[in-house]
Amino acid sequence: MTTRRDFLKTSSLLSASAVVPTFLARSAMAVPNAASSGAKDTILVIVQLTGGNDGLNTVIPFKDERYAQYRPTLKVPVDRIRKIDDSIGLHPSLEGFSSLLEDKALTIVQGVGYPNPSQSHFRSMDIWQAASTKETLNEGWLGKALRSMNCPAFHVPRDNETAPLALAGSPVRVPSIASLAEFQLKLTAASGADKSQQKDVIAPATGDKPALLDFVSKTALNTYASSEKLQELGRNYVPKSPYPNNNALANRLKLCAQLIDAGIGARIFYVSIDGFDTHANQGGVQGAHANLLTQVSSAIAAFYKDLSARGHRDRLMVMTFSEFGRRAKENGSRGTDHGSGAPLFLVGGGCKPGLVGEHPSLEHLEMGNLKHAIDFRDVYASILDRWLGVDSKTVLEGDVKPLDLWA
């Protein structure tokens, strides 16, 4: 016969499995202790620039006279550009990235794309996230990588944003979590007395081990302990470097920093920022695109500096990407249309600083687009092999050529 205490045990475990993140509820073994090697391994944070970032006004070939010719209203004056060398520079809004370059913590991979590029937001984003041009795509490159990594991962979403295809295929569903409050262990009992008993079943005040199967008990206890630990961290976390105000991306990256510093072993984080589909009134030195670049640059720089001050500098890597770049020539609406090749940024203590690859030619365009010279899957291969410790051949298709991106 089922007793009241049996019911409390069962409902407690069901609640833990259904409410707290799956990677915590399924197995206590999935969460390394902060002192273990699994909690100190390299970390990859993906920042998706949704909408198609204009690479030509992000990394600017100011010495090429065609730049000013193609962009009569959108061009950035030479004296405002943050020069990297005598021909290439950053948009003036990328102050944070410029400081990271001085700190030897920024890699700029130029002319990244893929053959026969799609001009569709949805199709091109799927290709980048799946690392494949197959017609049907249902698994992501990070999801495949997680199969051999045996660690948690997190998606930190914008409002109502669904989990990205990039994380699909993981052996354990990757949770989307917007705040540490979502880790609260919720109990299903109706009354206060029942909730107290139910909580005591999972973690009795006496410290005695609950009378449950060892594995299930260990899982539930670890879930509860992690929940309490993370909530406490959220209340007490004080950044070592200030995050910019009124910057939603910075807030999401701050949450990533809290989860990283908690030492629960998560190694992959995924965030995004929208608004890069700048068909009209894009702006040059100022305007919509400049504001987006400010948000991205200041948020990532603050995130890097915060975690560096906490001792994570050499285990952190941030990668930005967008589904495509934009046309070389501005359109009649003082904006830019969908293009192809564009720059990709890496931020971290272990990356090779400076420019990688040549800037796409402004003379030899392809249907008005900048040609790519580096396949994005070669970047992925380098990250998988050299950073995450995952054999890229188990994740990526075809003959990929890992790049030398590390210091």
Sequence and secondary structure as in RCSB ss.txt:
>XXXX:A:sequence
MTTRRDFLKTSSLLSASAVVPTFLARSAMAVPNAASSGAKDTILVIVQLTGGNDGLNTVIPFKDERYAQYRPTLK
VPVDRIRKIDDSIGLHPSLEGFSSLLEDKALTIVQGVGYPNPSQSHFRSMDIWQAASTKETLNEGWLGKALRSMN
CPAFHVPRDNETAPLALAGSPVRVPSIASLAEFQLKLTAASGADKSQQKDVIAPATGDKPALLDFVSKTALNTYA
SSEKLQELGRNYVPKSPYPNNNALANRLKLCAQLIDAGIGARIFYVSIDGFDTHANQGGVQGAHANLLTQVSSAI
AAFYKDLSARGHRDRLMVMTFSEFGRRAKENGSRGTDHGSGAPLFLVGGGCKPGLVGEHPSLEHLEMGNLKHAID
FRDVYASILDRWLGVDSKTVLEGDVKPLDLWA
>XXXX:A:secstr
   HHHHHHHHHHHHHHHHS HHHHH GGGS  TTSGGGGS EEEEEEETT   GGGTEE TTSHHHHHH TTT 
  GGGSEESSSS EE TT HHHHHHHHTT EEEEEEEE SS    HHHHHHHHHHT   SS    HHHHHHHHH 
S EEE  STT    GGGTT SS   B S GGGG      SSHHHHHHHHHHHS TT    SS HHHHHHHHHHHH
HHHHHHHHHHH   SS   TT HHHHHHHHHHHHHHTTS   EEEEEE      S   SSSSHHHHHHHHHHHHH
HHHHHHHHHTT GGGEEEEEEES  B SS  TTSS  B   EEEEEEETTB  EEES    SSS BTTB    EE
HHHHHHHIIIIII   GGGT  S       B 
